[in-house]
Amino acid sequence: MRDMSDLKEKARDAKTDAKEAWRRADGVESLDDKLANATDRAKDKVADAGDELHEEADRLSRDIAYEEGRADEMSRSR
């Protein structure tokens, strides 16, 4: 599943890079442009962290379900 997060992260970075290039197209990078760029990068980092948290929660959930299934099978075989 890490591949999906990597793909999402690269897509976010490409989108933000395009926005930054568009803001620089006039040849002047204003304070507003810099603030918008920093805001976009911060949003991307928060989204990346959310993806990682979601993946870890999914992994833990699968591990718990697996262990519960093993315990259930062990109790039936006795």
BELJO-V495855 format. One record per helix or strand of 2 or more residues. SS is the DSSP state (hx for helix, st for strand). FROM is the first residue (numbers start at 1). LEN is the number of residues. If there is no record, write none. Layout:
# BELJO-V495855
SS FROM LEN
SS FROM LEN
This chain:
# BELJO-V495855
hx 2 23
hx 31 46
